Amino acid sequence: RMLGEGRVCAFELWLTEKEGAEPKLVAADFGHPHTHGRVYYVATRIFDREFRTLQPGFLLAFAEAECLRRAGFRLWDLGGADKSPMMQYKPQVAVEMGRCDFIRRLRECGRTAAAEAREKGEVVGCAGA
C-alpha cells in the first residue's frame, strides 16, 4: 500500500570506478516518512561487501542525513541498535537515545506539525498532542 501511495523512499549510492564503466550500486537505504513528514524511518539498509573498505553505508548515511535535513525532516529514525557488527555504524552517524527520549522527541515533532497545520487552517491529528 505504501509503495502505491508513493510513501516509500530509496536513497542510493552508486560508484563509477572509471570513465565509461558501468556504475555499481554500492549502498542503499529504504524507508518512509511518518509523523506528518517530520520523521524518516530507515526500514532496511544494504551495502556491497566488495566495497566495504570504502565504507559505502557510512558515506550514504552522511549524504542521506543532509538530504533529509534539507527536506525539513526533524528526526532520522535508524531503529534500534545492539552490539552486532552490522549496527556499529549507528552511533557514528546519529545521536543514540533511549526509548523514553525518542518517544518524547517523536511527540514533539507531531505537536509541531499539528501546530503548523492549524496555522494554515489544515486539520491534522496528532498522537500525544
N, C-alpha and C positions, 0 to 999 in steps of 0.2 A: 504494500500500500504506500509506504513512504517513497519508494522509488517512483511510482506513478505520479505522485504529487510533487516530485522534484525536491524532496526534503533530504535526500542522501547526497553527500558530497565526497569527492575524492581529491586528495592532494597527491601529486606525483612528482618524483624526482627522476629525471632522465639524464643519462650520461652519453655523450658523444666523444669517443676516445680520439678520433682523428677526423679531419675534414673528409666528407664523403662517406664516412662509416655510418652504418645503421645505428640510430640511438637505442640505448638499452634502458629499460625501466629498472632502476636500482632500489627504489623505495616508494611506498605508497601508504597513505592513511585513508581509512574510510570511516565516516562518521555522519553526524547530523546535528543541526542546531535545535535547541529547545529553550524553554523559559522565555518565550516571546522573542526569540532571536538574540538573546543576550549571552547564552551559554552554548558552547560547542562541545559535544561528546565524541571522542575518538573510540569507535567501536572495535576496530582492529587495525593493526599495522603489519606491513610486510617489508622485508628488505632482502636483497640478493646477497647471500653469504659470500659469493665470489668476490664481492667488492667491499667486504667488511672492514678492510684496512682504511677505506675512505670514510668510514662511519656515515653511510648514507642516511640511516634513520635519524642520527643526531643532526645532520645538516638539514634534513627535511623538517625536523621538529622546529628548528630556529626559523626557517623560512615560513613555515606554517603559522607559527606564533605571530609573526609580523603581519601576515595576511589577515589573520583573524583580528588582530588589534586594529588594523586599518579598516576592516569591515564593521567595526563597532562592537565586537564581542567583548564581554567583560570578564568572562571566566572560561578557561580551557580545561575541560574535564578529561584527564587521561585515564580515569579509572583507578582502581586500587593498585597497590604495589606490594610486592613481597620480596623475599631475598633471592629469588631466582635470577640468573644472569640476564634473562630477557627483560627484566624490569629495572635493571640498574641504571638505565639512562634517565629515568623519570626525575630523580632529584637534581639532575644536572640541567634539565631544561625547564623545570617548573617548580613552583613552591609546593612542598609537601604540607598537607594539613590534615588534622584529624577529622573524623566524620562530623562531629558537632560544629566545628568551624566551617566545614564545607557546606553543611545544611544552612547555617546562618548566612553565608555569602550567597548561596543559591536563592534563598528567600529575599535577600536584599536586591538581587538582580530582578526578581519577579516584581517586587514592590516598585522599583524604579521604572520598569517597563510599564506597569499599570498606571503609575502617576503620569508618565509622559503621554500615554494613550488618552487618559482622561483630559489632559490639557488640550489635546487635539480633537476632543469630542468623540473619541472611539470608545467602544465598550470592550474591555479585556478582563477576563477572570484571572485571579492570581491566588494560588495556594499560599497560605501563610501570611497574607496581607492584612 
